[in-house]
Amino acid sequence: MSEFNTEELVEAYINIRNQREKLLREYEEADRALKSELQQLDVALLEICNNINADSIKTGHGTVSRRLNEKFYCTDWDHFYKFVIDNEAPQLLEKRVAQSNFREFLSQHSGDGLPPGINTMREFVISVRKASK
């Protein structure tokens, strides 16, 4: 790509990004409509399962399965953190590093290096902003 100048590269970059954004908006709009239709079908099929007290219904086109979906959420993180520590149960938490919190921690402990078990990956990335008019 060395035969292009920076002006042309930035113009091409912004044009492609704009095209992708347009395609994404169109996709999201169509997807929203399809999701809405699926939700209506979910409600109707769940109602049928509930009415006949069935956990599965086999049809010529496929099988409908009703299952209980259970999700847990926390309303008091301070108490839950204490519970996790008191019960030595870190497996109750998801295994990922909170990036911004960890970055802040490192800035406050800059001379200490990385904690055990933590690696870092750094890479340069490009960001292109459209010129203001």
N, CA, C and O atoms as CSV, one atom per row, in Angstrom:
chain,resi,resn,atom,element,x,y,z
A,1,MET,N,N,0.817,-1.209,0.000
A,1,MET,CA,C,0.000,0.000,0.000
A,1,MET,C,C,0.854,1.264,0.000
A,1,MET,O,O,0.319,2.366,0.120
A,2,SER,N,N,2.156,1.127,-0.131
A,2,SER,CA,C,3.025,2.295,-0.063
A,2,SER,C,C,2.809,3.265,-1.216
A,2,SER,O,O,3.246,4.413,-1.126
A,3,GLU,N,N,2.129,2.834,-2.338
A,3,GLU,CA,C,1.893,3.748,-3.449
A,3,GLU,C,C,0.779,4.755,-3.145
A,3,GLU,O,O,0.595,5.705,-3.905
A,4,PHE,N,N,0.025,4.565,-2.039
A,4,PHE,CA,C,-1.026,5.501,-1.654
A,4,PHE,C,C,-0.457,6.529,-0.690
A,4,PHE,O,O,0.465,6.248,0.075
A,5,ASN,N,N,-1.021,7.711,-0.744
A,5,ASN,CA,C,-0.593,8.685,0.249
A,5,ASN,C,C,-1.530,8.624,1.453
A,5,ASN,O,O,-2.594,8.008,1.389
A,6,THR,N,N,-1.140,9.244,2.515
A,6,THR,CA,C,-1.903,9.189,3.760
A,6,THR,C,C,-3.302,9.751,3.585
A,6,THR,O,O,-4.254,9.221,4.157
A,7,GLU,N,N,-3.441,10.803,2.815
A,7,GLU,CA,C,-4.751,11.422,2.571
A,7,GLU,C,C,-5.722,10.404,1.961
A,7,GLU,O,O,-6.867,10.292,2.401
A,8,GLU,N,N,-5.262,9.668,0.951
A,8,GLU,CA,C,-6.106,8.661,0.301
A,8,GLU,C,C,-6.440,7.510,1.243
A,8,GLU,O,O,-7.566,7.012,1.246
A,9,LEU,N,N,-5.473,7.092,2.033
A,9,LEU,CA,C,-5.697,5.989,2.970
A,9,LEU,C,C,-6.744,6.359,4.017
A,9,LEU,O,O,-7.621,5.557,4.337
A,10,VAL,N,N,-6.648,7.580,4.549
A,10,VAL,CA,C,-7.614,8.019,5.562
A,10,VAL,C,C,-9.003,8.142,4.950
A,10,VAL,O,O,-9.994,7.756,5.571
A,11,GLU,N,N,-9.081,8.681,3.731
A,11,GLU,CA,C,-10.374,8.787,3.051
A,11,GLU,C,C,-10.992,7.406,2.837
A,11,GLU,O,O,-12.178,7.205,3.099
A,12,ALA,N,N,-10.190,6.463,2.363
A,12,ALA,CA,C,-10.684,5.091,2.139
A,12,ALA,C,C,-11.118,4.461,3.464
A,12,ALA,O,O,-12.144,3.783,3.526
A,13,TYR,N,N,-10.354,4.682,4.494
A,13,TYR,CA,C,-10.663,4.134,5.821
A,13,TYR,C,C,-12.029,4.622,6.298
A,13,TYR,O,O,-12.866,3.833,6.735
A,14,ILE,N,N,-12.241,5.938,6.208
A,14,ILE,CA,C,-13.502,6.534,6.674
A,14,ILE,C,C,-14.665,6.065,5.808
A,14,ILE,O,O,-15.744,5.796,6.335
A,15,ASN,N,N,-14.480,5.961,4.509
A,15,ASN,CA,C,-15.545,5.473,3.626
A,15,ASN,C,C,-15.948,4.048,3.975
A,15,ASN,O,O,-17.135,3.738,4.069
A,16,ILE,N,N,-14.968,3.192,4.166
A,16,ILE,CA,C,-15.273,1.793,4.513
A,16,ILE,C,C,-15.940,1.720,5.873
A,16,ILE,O,O,-16.900,0.971,6.051
A,17,ARG,N,N,-15.450,2.483,6.829
A,17,ARG,CA,C,-16.067,2.483,8.167
A,17,ARG,C,C,-17.513,2.949,8.085
A,17,ARG,O,O,-18.381,2.374,8.741
A,18,ASN,N,N,-17.791,3.989,7.285
A,18,ASN,CA,C,-19.162,4.478,7.130
A,18,ASN,C,C,-20.062,3.424,6.492
A,18,ASN,O,O,-21.212,3.255,6.899
A,19,GLN,N,N,-19.538,2.719,5.494
A,19,GLN,CA,C,-20.312,1.648,4.850
A,19,GLN,C,C,-20.631,0.538,5.845
A,19,GLN,O,O,-21.745,0.014,5.866
A,20,ARG,N,N,-19.656,0.186,6.660
A,20,ARG,CA,C,-19.874,-0.858,7.679
A,20,ARG,C,C,-20.922,-0.420,8.689
A,20,ARG,O,O,-21.775,-1.215,9.083
A,21,GLU,N,N,-20.864,0.848,9.116
A,21,GLU,CA,C,-21.852,1.362,10.074
A,21,GLU,C,C,-23.254,1.319,9.477
A,21,GLU,O,O,-24.214,0.976,10.167
A,22,LYS,N,N,-23.378,1.669,8.191
A,22,LYS,CA,C,-24.678,1.633,7.522
A,22,LYS,C,C,-25.199,0.198,7.459
A,22,LYS,O,O,-26.361,-0.060,7.775
A,23,LEU,N,N,-24.337,-0.731,7.051
A,23,LEU,CA,C,-24.738,-2.141,6.998
A,23,LEU,C,C,-25.146,-2.654,8.381
A,23,LEU,O,O,-26.114,-3.403,8.514
A,24,LEU,N,N,-24.403,-2.246,9.400
A,24,LEU,CA,C,-24.709,-2.681,10.760
A,24,LEU,C,C,-26.070,-2.159,11.210
A,24,LEU,O,O,-26.848,-2.897,11.813
A,25,ARG,N,N,-26.362,-0.889,10.921
A,25,ARG,CA,C,-27.672,-0.316,11.283
A,25,ARG,C,C,-28.795,-1.070,10.575
A,25,ARG,O,O,-29.814,-1.392,11.187
A,26,GLU,N,N,-28.606,-1.351,9.280
A,26,GLU,CA,C,-29.621,-2.082,8.521
A,26,GLU,C,C,-29.812,-3.487,9.093
A,26,GLU,O,O,-30.940,-3.957,9.244
A,27,TYR,N,N,-28.705,-4.148,9.406
A,27,TYR,CA,C,-28.781,-5.494,9.985
A,27,TYR,C,C,-29.499,-5.456,11.331
A,27,TYR,O,O,-30.393,-6.263,11.585
A,28,GLU,N,N,-29.106,-4.515,12.194
A,28,GLU,CA,C,-29.700,-4.444,13.530
A,28,GLU,C,C,-31.199,-4.180,13.460
A,28,GLU,O,O,-31.963,-4.726,14.256
A,29,GLU,N,N,-31.624,-3.348,12.517
A,29,GLU,CA,C,-33.048,-3.066,12.345
A,29,GLU,C,C,-33.805,-4.323,11.921
A,29,GLU,O,O,-34.854,-4.636,12.484
A,30,ALA,N,N,-33.280,-5.036,10.940
A,30,ALA,CA,C,-33.920,-6.275,10.480
A,30,ALA,C,C,-33.890,-7.328,11.580
A,30,ALA,O,O,-34.858,-8.065,11.768
A,31,ASP,N,N,-32.774,-7.397,12.307
A,31,ASP,CA,C,-32.649,-8.380,13.379
A,31,ASP,C,C,-33.627,-8.103,14.513
A,31,ASP,O,O,-34.193,-9.032,15.088
A,32,ARG,N,N,-33.828,-6.819,14.837
A,32,ARG,CA,C,-34.800,-6.445,15.876
A,32,ARG,C,C,-36.196,-6.940,15.511
A,32,ARG,O,O,-36.922,-7.459,16.359
A,33,ALA,N,N,-36.563,-6.774,14.246
A,33,ALA,CA,C,-37.888,-7.214,13.791
A,33,ALA,C,C,-38.012,-8.731,13.914
A,33,ALA,O,O,-39.036,-9.234,14.375
A,34,LEU,N,N,-36.978,-9.459,13.504
A,34,LEU,CA,C,-37.019,-10.919,13.599
A,34,LEU,C,C,-37.033,-11.382,15.060
A,34,LEU,O,O,-37.743,-12.327,15.403
A,35,LYS,N,N,-36.264,-10.731,15.907
A,35,LYS,CA,C,-36.267,-11.082,17.337
A,35,LYS,C,C,-37.648,-10.872,17.940
A,35,LYS,O,O,-38.100,-11.675,18.756
A,36,SER,N,N,-38.316,-9.799,17.542
A,36,SER,CA,C,-39.660,-9.523,18.039
A,36,SER,C,C,-40.622,-10.638,17.637
A,36,SER,O,O,-41.434,-11.091,18.443
A,37,GLU,N,N,-40.522,-11.070,16.391
A,37,GLU,CA,C,-41.376,-12.172,15.932
A,37,GLU,C,C,-41.089,-13.449,16.706
A,37,GLU,O,O,-42.009,-14.171,17.087
A,38,LEU,N,N,-39.794,-13.727,16.940
A,38,LEU,CA,C,-39.430,-14.923,17.705
A,38,LEU,C,C,-39.960,-14.854,19.137
A,38,LEU,O,O,-40.415,-15.862,19.678
A,39,GLN,N,N,-39.905,-13.672,19.750
A,39,GLN,CA,C,-40.428,-13.522,21.115
A,39,GLN,C,C,-41.924,-13.815,21.158
A,39,GLN,O,O,-42.405,-14.449,22.097
A,40,GLN,N,N,-42.649,-13.366,20.164
A,40,GLN,CA,C,-44.088,-13.647,20.104
A,40,GLN,C,C,-44.341,-15.148,19.965
A,40,GLN,O,O,-45.256,-15.687,20.587
A,41,LEU,N,N,-43.532,-15.816,19.154
A,41,LEU,CA,C,-43.663,-17.265,18.998
A,41,LEU,C,C,-43.279,-17.989,20.288
A,41,LEU,O,O,-43.912,-18.976,20.661
A,42,ASP,N,N,-42.226,-17.491,20.977
A,42,ASP,CA,C,-41.839,-18.070,22.270
A,42,ASP,C,C,-43.002,-18.030,23.257
A,42,ASP,O,O,-43.293,-19.019,23.931
A,43,VAL,N,N,-43.665,-16.875,23.334
A,43,VAL,CA,C,-44.788,-16.700,24.259
A,43,VAL,C,C,-45.905,-17.682,23.919
A,43,VAL,O,O,-46.472,-18.318,24.807
A,44,ALA,N,N,-46.216,-17.801,22.636
A,44,ALA,CA,C,-47.294,-18.696,22.216
A,44,ALA,C,C,-46.943,-20.148,22.514
A,44,ALA,O,O,-47.788,-20.895,23.008
A,45,LEU,N,N,-45.708,-20.562,22.223
A,45,LEU,CA,C,-45.305,-21.945,22.471
A,45,LEU,C,C,-45.217,-22.254,23.957
A,45,LEU,O,O,-45.579,-23.351,24.382
A,46,LEU,N,N,-44.739,-21.294,24.757
A,46,LEU,CA,C,-44.690,-21.496,26.206
A,46,LEU,C,C,-46.100,-21.630,26.773
A,46,LEU,O,O,-46.341,-22.443,27.666
A,47,GLU,N,N,-47.019,-20.838,26.259
A,47,GLU,CA,C,-48.411,-20.914,26.703
A,47,GLU,C,C,-48.992,-22.302,26.398
A,47,GLU,O,O,-49.703,-22.874,27.225
A,48,ILE,N,N,-48.692,-22.835,25.223
A,48,ILE,CA,C,-49.166,-24.173,24.874
A,48,ILE,C,C,-48.573,-25.208,25.836
A,48,ILE,O,O,-49.296,-26.060,26.353
A,49,CYS,N,N,-47.265,-25.135,26.076
A,49,CYS,CA,C,-46.619,-26.075,27.011
A,49,CYS,C,C,-47.234,-25.971,28.401
A,49,CYS,O,O,-47.493,-26.988,29.046
A,50,ASN,N,N,-47.467,-24.739,28.866
A,50,ASN,CA,C,-48.057,-24.543,30.191
A,50,ASN,C,C,-49.477,-25.098,30.250
A,50,ASN,O,O,-49.858,-25.725,31.239
A,51,ASN,N,N,-50.257,-24.873,29.204
A,51,ASN,CA,C,-51.653,-25.324,29.191
A,51,ASN,C,C,-51.776,-26.841,29.252
A,51,ASN,O,O,-52.694,-27.371,29.878
A,52,ILE,N,N,-50.854,-27.535,28.601
A,52,ILE,CA,C,-50.945,-29.005,28.616
A,52,ILE,C,C,-49.913,-29.627,29.557
A,52,ILE,O,O,-49.761,-30.848,29.601
A,53,ASN,N,N,-49.201,-28.777,30.312
A,53,ASN,CA,C,-48.193,-29.205,31.284
A,53,ASN,C,C,-47.166,-30.150,30.647
A,53,ASN,O,O,-46.898,-31.236,31.163
A,54,ALA,N,N,-46.599,-29.715,29.520
A,54,ALA,CA,C,-45.624,-30.535,28.802
A,54,ALA,C,C,-44.266,-29.858,28.822
A,54,ALA,O,O,-44.170,-28.642,28.658
A,55,ASP,N,N,-43.211,-30.647,29.024
A,55,ASP,CA,C,-41.852,-30.120,28.949
A,55,ASP,C,C,-41.280,-30.233,27.541
A,55,ASP,O,O,-40.265,-29.613,27.226
A,56,SER,N,N,-41.937,-31.028,26.696
A,56,SER,CA,C,-41.520,-31.104,25.295
A,56,SER,C,C,-42.717,-31.509,24.445
A,56,SER,O,O,-43.590,-32.268,24.866
A,57,ILE,N,N,-42.717,-30.968,23.228
A,57,ILE,CA,C,-43.752,-31.289,22.254
A,57,ILE,C,C,-43.042,-31.560,20.937
A,57,ILE,O,O,-42.322,-30.706,20.421
A,58,LYS,N,N,-43.251,-32.764,20.395
A,58,LYS,CA,C,-42.632,-33.127,19.127
A,58,LYS,C,C,-43.611,-32.840,17.997
A,58,LYS,O,O,-44.781,-33.220,18.045
A,59,THR,N,N,-43.085,-32.146,16.961
A,59,THR,CA,C,-43.900,-31.873,15.774
A,59,THR,C,C,-43.139,-32.374,14.546
A,59,THR,O,O,-41.988,-32.799,14.647
A,60,GLY,N,N,-43.780,-32.320,13.416
A,60,GLY,CA,C,-43.124,-32.704,12.175
A,60,GLY,C,C,-41.988,-31.777,11.781
A,60,GLY,O,O,-41.109,-32.163,11.011
A,61,HIS,N,N,-41.998,-30.553,12.305
A,61,HIS,CA,C,-40.969,-29.562,11.960
A,61,HIS,C,C,-39.876,-29.453,13.009
A,61,HIS,O,O,-38.822,-28.876,12.743
A,62,GLY,N,N,-40.108,-29.991,14.182
A,62,GLY,CA,C,-39.111,-29.895,15.243
A,62,GLY,C,C,-39.729,-30.148,16.597
A,62,GLY,O,O,-40.932,-30.383,16.703
A,63,THR,N,N,-38.919,-30.100,17.623
A,63,THR,CA,C,-39.369,-30.358,18.985
A,63,THR,C,C,-39.256,-29.093,19.814
A,63,THR,O,O,-38.232,-28.412,19.798
A,64,VAL,N,N,-40.316,-28.792,20.534
A,64,VAL,CA,C,-40.334,-27.661,21.454
A,64,VAL,C,C,-39.958,-28.192,22.829
A,64,VAL,O,O,-40.532,-29.178,23.289
A,65,SER,N,N,-39.009,-27.555,23.483
A,65,SER,CA,C,-38.631,-27.961,24.836
A,65,SER,C,C,-38.843,-26.800,25.788
A,65,SER,O,O,-38.423,-25.675,25.517
A,66,ARG,N,N,-39.496,-27.081,26.901
A,66,ARG,CA,C,-39.673,-26.077,27.950
A,66,ARG,C,C,-38.707,-26.431,29.061
A,66,ARG,O,O,-38.673,-27.572,29.521
A,67,ARG,N,N,-37.922,-25.457,29.493
A,67,ARG,CA,C,-36.986,-25.688,30.595
A,67,ARG,C,C,-36.971,-24.467,31.499
A,67,ARG,O,O,-37.313,-23.359,31.087
A,68,LEU,N,N,-36.575,-24.692,32.715
A,68,LEU,CA,C,-36.477,-23.607,33.683
A,68,LEU,C,C,-35.100,-22.979,33.556
A,68,LEU,O,O,-34.088,-23.661,33.713
A,69,ASN,N,N,-35.058,-21.698,33.275
A,69,ASN,CA,C,-33.807,-20.962,33.168
A,69,ASN,C,C,-33.615,-20.179,34.458
A,69,ASN,O,O,-34.464,-19.368,34.826
A,70,GLU,N,N,-32.512,-20.417,35.142
A,70,GLU,CA,C,-32.282,-19.780,36.439
A,70,GLU,C,C,-31.020,-18.919,36.361
A,70,GLU,O,O,-29.961,-19.403,35.962
A,71,LYS,N,N,-31.131,-17.659,36.739
A,71,LYS,CA,C,-29.992,-16.749,36.756
A,71,LYS,C,C,-29.885,-16.132,38.146
A,71,LYS,O,O,-30.891,-15.870,38.805
A,72,PHE,N,N,-28.665,-15.910,38.571
A,72,PHE,CA,C,-28.410,-15.321,39.877
A,72,PHE,C,C,-27.814,-13.928,39.680
A,72,PHE,O,O,-27.045,-13.704,38.745
A,73,TYR,N,N,-28.163,-13.013,40.544
A,73,TYR,CA,C,-27.602,-11.672,40.473
A,73,TYR,C,C,-27.390,-11.163,41.895
A,73,TYR,O,O,-28.002,-11.657,42.842
A,74,CYS,N,N,-26.531,-10.188,42.025
A,74,CYS,CA,C,-26.151,-9.685,43.346
A,74,CYS,C,C,-26.779,-8.308,43.579
A,74,CYS,O,O,-26.745,-7.436,42.711
A,75,THR,N,N,-27.343,-8.140,44.758
A,75,THR,CA,C,-27.917,-6.843,45.128
A,75,THR,C,C,-27.052,-6.107,46.156
A,75,THR,O,O,-27.282,-4.929,46.431
A,76,ASP,N,N,-26.065,-6.794,46.720
A,76,ASP,CA,C,-25.182,-6.176,47.717
A,76,ASP,C,C,-23.786,-6.773,47.581
A,76,ASP,O,O,-23.468,-7.781,48.212
A,77,TRP,N,N,-22.961,-6.145,46.756
A,77,TRP,CA,C,-21.637,-6.696,46.473
A,77,TRP,C,C,-20.740,-6.744,47.700
A,77,TRP,O,O,-19.968,-7.691,47.848
A,78,ASP,N,N,-20.815,-5.762,48.577
A,78,ASP,CA,C,-19.960,-5.783,49.770
A,78,ASP,C,C,-20.229,-7.023,50.614
A,78,ASP,O,O,-19.291,-7.689,51.051
A,79,HIS,N,N,-21.488,-7.333,50.843
A,79,HIS,CA,C,-21.825,-8.529,51.626
A,79,HIS,C,C,-21.453,-9.808,50.881
A,79,HIS,O,O,-20.990,-10.775,51.486
A,80,PHE,N,N,-21.659,-9.806,49.571
A,80,PHE,CA,C,-21.337,-11.010,48.811
A,80,PHE,C,C,-19.828,-11.248,48.788
A,80,PHE,O,O,-19.386,-12.387,48.941
A,81,TYR,N,N,-19.022,-10.183,48.598
A,81,TYR,CA,C,-17.563,-10.345,48.641
A,81,TYR,C,C,-17.138,-10.934,49.988
A,81,TYR,O,O,-16.304,-11.839,50.033
A,82,LYS,N,N,-17.706,-10.427,51.082
A,82,LYS,CA,C,-17.380,-10.947,52.415
A,82,LYS,C,C,-17.761,-12.420,52.502
A,82,LYS,O,O,-16.998,-13.222,53.042
A,83,PHE,N,N,-18.926,-12.787,51.981
A,83,PHE,CA,C,-19.367,-14.184,51.972
A,83,PHE,C,C,-18.372,-15.063,51.210
A,83,PHE,O,O,-18.020,-16.152,51.664
A,84,VAL,N,N,-17.924,-14.579,50.049
A,84,VAL,CA,C,-16.975,-15.335,49.228
A,84,VAL,C,C,-15.677,-15.548,49.997
A,84,VAL,O,O,-15.136,-16.654,50.008
A,85,ILE,N,N,-15.180,-14.509,50.633
A,85,ILE,CA,C,-13.929,-14.609,51.397
A,85,ILE,C,C,-14.107,-15.502,52.620
A,85,ILE,O,O,-13.282,-16.380,52.873
A,86,ASP,N,N,-15.192,-15.281,53.387
A,86,ASP,CA,C,-15.436,-16.080,54.589
A,86,ASP,C,C,-15.581,-17.563,54.278
A,86,ASP,O,O,-15.172,-18.407,55.075
A,87,ASN,N,N,-16.160,-17.885,53.128
A,87,ASN,CA,C,-16.391,-19.279,52.754
A,87,ASN,C,C,-15.324,-19.832,51.810
A,87,ASN,O,O,-15.446,-20.942,51.294
A,88,GLU,N,N,-14.272,-19.030,51.596
A,88,GLU,CA,C,-13.188,-19.427,50.697
A,88,GLU,C,C,-13.768,-20.015,49.402
A,88,GLU,O,O,-13.429,-21.127,48.997
A,89,ALA,N,N,-14.650,-19.235,48.768
A,89,ALA,CA,C,-15.369,-19.704,47.589
A,89,ALA,C,C,-15.183,-18.777,46.385
A,89,ALA,O,O,-16.169,-18.273,45.847
A,90,PRO,N,N,-13.931,-18.540,45.948
A,90,PRO,CA,C,-13.733,-17.661,44.799
A,90,PRO,C,C,-14.347,-18.216,43.514
A,90,PRO,O,O,-14.548,-17.467,42.559
A,91,GLN,N,N,-14.647,-19.509,43.476
A,91,GLN,CA,C,-15.258,-20.113,42.291
A,91,GLN,C,C,-16.664,-19.587,42.037
A,91,GLN,O,O,-17.237,-19.849,40.979
A,92,LEU,N,N,-17.232,-18.848,42.991
A,92,LEU,CA,C,-18.544,-18.252,42.792
A,92,LEU,C,C,-18.484,-17.004,41.912
A,92,LEU,O,O,-19.514,-16.480,41.487
A,93,LEU,N,N,-17.275,-16.540,41.648
A,93,LEU,CA,C,-17.088,-15.349,40.818
A,93,LEU,C,C,-16.589,-15.756,39.439
A,93,LEU,O,O,-15.994,-16.823,39.285
A,94,GLU,N,N,-16.825,-14.917,38.438
A,94,GLU,CA,C,-16.343,-15.180,37.092
A,94,GLU,C,C,-14.843,-14.922,37.035
A,94,GLU,O,O,-14.318,-14.068,37.751
A,95,LYS,N,N,-14.171,-15.663,36.183
A,95,LYS,CA,C,-12.720,-15.552,36.070
A,95,LYS,C,C,-12.338,-14.612,34.943
A,95,LYS,O,O,-12.110,-15.041,33.812
A,96,ARG,N,N,-12.272,-13.330,35.259
A,96,ARG,CA,C,-11.756,-12.352,34.309
A,96,ARG,C,C,-11.253,-11.158,35.097
A,96,ARG,O,O,-11.685,-10.912,36.223
A,97,VAL,N,N,-10.350,-10.434,34.502
A,97,VAL,CA,C,-9.763,-9.267,35.145
A,97,VAL,C,C,-10.558,-8.036,34.727
A,97,VAL,O,O,-10.786,-7.821,33.537
A,98,ALA,N,N,-10.980,-7.229,35.691
A,98,ALA,CA,C,-11.661,-5.964,35.398
A,98,ALA,C,C,-10.593,-4.986,34.906
A,98,ALA,O,O,-9.813,-4.453,35.695
A,99,GLN,N,N,-10.570,-4.760,33.599
A,99,GLN,CA,C,-9.468,-4.040,32.963
A,99,GLN,C,C,-9.225,-2.644,33.545
A,99,GLN,O,O,-8.096,-2.327,33.918
A,100,SER,N,N,-10.251,-1.817,33.628
A,100,SER,CA,C,-10.028,-0.441,34.103
A,100,SER,C,C,-9.666,-0.429,35.588
A,100,SER,O,O,-8.818,0.362,36.002
A,101,ASN,N,N,-10.286,-1.282,36.392
A,101,ASN,CA,C,-9.944,-1.344,37.817
A,101,ASN,C,C,-8.502,-1.812,38.005
A,101,ASN,O,O,-7.777,-1.292,38.852
A,102,PHE,N,N,-8.093,-2.802,37.204
A,102,PHE,CA,C,-6.737,-3.317,37.322
A,102,PHE,C,C,-5.720,-2.272,36.886
A,102,PHE,O,O,-4.665,-2.129,37.505
A,103,ARG,N,N,-6.040,-1.536,35.813
A,103,ARG,CA,C,-5.156,-0.471,35.340
A,103,ARG,C,C,-4.964,0.579,36.435
A,103,ARG,O,O,-3.851,1.055,36.662
A,104,GLU,N,N,-6.060,0.934,37.111
A,104,GLU,CA,C,-5.980,1.907,38.207
A,104,GLU,C,C,-5.148,1.355,39.355
A,104,GLU,O,O,-4.328,2.077,39.923
A,105,PHE,N,N,-5.345,0.085,39.707
A,105,PHE,CA,C,-4.562,-0.565,40.763
A,105,PHE,C,C,-3.076,-0.493,40.443
A,105,PHE,O,O,-2.262,-0.152,41.300
A,106,LEU,N,N,-2.728,-0.819,39.191
A,106,LEU,CA,C,-1.320,-0.790,38.802
A,106,LEU,C,C,-0.729,0.610,38.891
A,106,LEU,O,O,0.430,0.776,39.270
A,107,SER,N,N,-1.528,1.621,38.541
A,107,SER,CA,C,-1.010,2.989,38.613
A,107,SER,C,C,-0.713,3.395,40.057
A,107,SER,O,O,0.177,4.208,40.305
A,108,GLN,N,N,-1.453,2.833,41.001
A,108,GLN,CA,C,-1.232,3.135,42.410
A,108,GLN,C,C,-0.113,2.283,43.022
A,108,GLN,O,O,0.402,2.606,44.092
A,109,HIS,N,N,0.258,1.197,42.340
A,109,HIS,CA,C,1.309,0.291,42.816
A,109,HIS,C,C,2.352,0.080,41.719
A,109,HIS,O,O,2.767,-1.047,41.451
A,110,SER,N,N,2.767,1.177,41.092
A,110,SER,CA,C,3.596,1.089,39.889
A,110,SER,C,C,4.940,0.411,40.128
A,110,SER,O,O,5.459,-0.234,39.217
A,111,GLY,N,N,5.509,0.529,41.296
A,111,GLY,CA,C,6.821,-0.061,41.557
A,111,GLY,C,C,6.772,-1.535,41.911
A,111,GLY,O,O,7.817,-2.178,42.006
A,112,ASP,N,N,5.590,-2.080,42.106
A,112,ASP,CA,C,5.468,-3.460,42.595
A,112,ASP,C,C,5.493,-4.504,41.484
A,112,ASP,O,O,5.645,-5.692,41.771
A,113,GLY,N,N,5.350,-4.102,40.246
A,113,GLY,CA,C,5.273,-5.068,39.155
A,113,GLY,C,C,3.904,-5.730,39.112
A,113,GLY,O,O,2.987,-5.348,39.839
A,114,LEU,N,N,3.786,-6.728,38.249
A,114,LEU,CA,C,2.512,-7.429,38.110
A,114,LEU,C,C,2.342,-8.462,39.218
A,114,LEU,O,O,3.313,-9.096,39.630
A,115,PRO,N,N,1.116,-8.633,39.699
A,115,PRO,CA,C,0.866,-9.684,40.688
A,115,PRO,C,C,1.096,-11.066,40.077
A,115,PRO,O,O,1.065,-11.208,38.855
A,116,PRO,N,N,1.323,-12.080,40.900
A,116,PRO,CA,C,1.518,-13.434,40.376
A,116,PRO,C,C,0.311,-13.885,39.557
A,116,PRO,O,O,-0.834,-13.616,39.920
A,117,GLY,N,N,0.580,-14.569,38.459
A,117,GLY,CA,C,-0.483,-15.112,37.630
A,117,GLY,C,C,-1.049,-14.139,36.615
A,117,GLY,O,O,-1.979,-14.482,35.886
A,118,ILE,N,N,-0.509,-12.938,36.553
A,118,ILE,CA,C,-1.015,-11.927,35.622
A,118,ILE,C,C,0.058,-11.613,34.590
A,118,ILE,O,O,1.215,-11.373,34.935
A,119,ASN,N,N,-0.332,-11.618,33.332
A,119,ASN,CA,C,0.527,-11.183,32.232
A,119,ASN,C,C,-0.142,-9.991,31.580
A,119,ASN,O,O,-1.317,-9.708,31.814
A,120,THR,N,N,0.627,-9.299,30.760
A,120,THR,CA,C,0.060,-8.175,30.035
A,120,THR,C,C,0.384,-8.311,28.556
A,120,THR,O,O,1.429,-8.844,28.183
A,121,MET,N,N,-0.519,-7.827,27.724
A,121,MET,CA,C,-0.288,-7.795,26.295
A,121,MET,C,C,-0.538,-6.362,25.850
A,121,MET,O,O,-1.593,-5.789,26.122
A,122,ARG,N,N,0.427,-5.802,25.177
A,122,ARG,CA,C,0.285,-4.436,24.680
A,122,ARG,C,C,0.471,-4.446,23.181
A,122,ARG,O,O,1.335,-5.146,22.652
A,123,GLU,N,N,-0.356,-3.653,22.492
A,123,GLU,CA,C,-0.223,-3.542,21.048
A,123,GLU,C,C,-0.665,-2.152,20.621
A,123,GLU,O,O,-1.558,-1.560,21.227
A,124,PHE,N,N,-0.042,-1.643,19.589
A,124,PHE,CA,C,-0.463,-0.374,19.016
A,124,PHE,C,C,-1.677,-0.626,18.137
A,124,PHE,O,O,-1.728,-1.617,17.409
A,125,VAL,N,N,-2.643,0.260,18.203
A,125,VAL,CA,C,-3.812,0.198,17.338
A,125,VAL,C,C,-3.984,1.557,16.678
A,125,VAL,O,O,-3.466,2.564,17.160
A,126,ILE,N,N,-4.711,1.575,15.580
A,126,ILE,CA,C,-4.946,2.805,14.836
A,126,ILE,C,C,-6.363,3.282,15.109
A,126,ILE,O,O,-7.293,2.478,15.164
A,127,SER,N,N,-6.527,4.565,15.278
A,127,SER,CA,C,-7.828,5.182,15.419
A,127,SER,C,C,-7.890,6.312,14.403
A,127,SER,O,O,-6.970,7.124,14.311
A,128,VAL,N,N,-8.982,6.363,13.639
A,128,VAL,CA,C,-9.132,7.401,12.611
A,128,VAL,C,C,-10.410,8.174,12.889
A,128,VAL,O,O,-11.482,7.582,13.017
A,129,ARG,N,N,-10.304,9.477,12.982
A,129,ARG,CA,C,-11.459,10.340,13.200
A,129,ARG,C,C,-11.702,11.159,11.949
A,129,ARG,O,O,-10.768,11.630,11.299
A,130,LYS,N,N,-12.965,11.317,11.628
A,130,LYS,CA,C,-13.338,12.120,10.466
A,130,LYS,C,C,-13.043,13.587,10.772
A,130,LYS,O,O,-13.240,14.041,11.899
A,131,ALA,N,N,-12.577,14.318,9.777
A,131,ALA,CA,C,-12.269,15.731,9.951
A,131,ALA,C,C,-13.551,16.495,10.253
A,131,ALA,O,O,-14.598,16.223,9.665
A,132,SER,N,N,-13.466,17.442,11.162
A,132,SER,CA,C,-14.633,18.286,11.445
A,132,SER,C,C,-14.753,19.330,10.350
A,132,SER,O,O,-13.758,19.782,9.784
A,133,LYS,N,N,-15.987,19.701,10.067
A,133,LYS,CA,C,-16.221,20.632,8.952
A,133,LYS,C,C,-16.255,22.059,9.403
A,133,LYS,O,O,-16.442,22.961,8.586
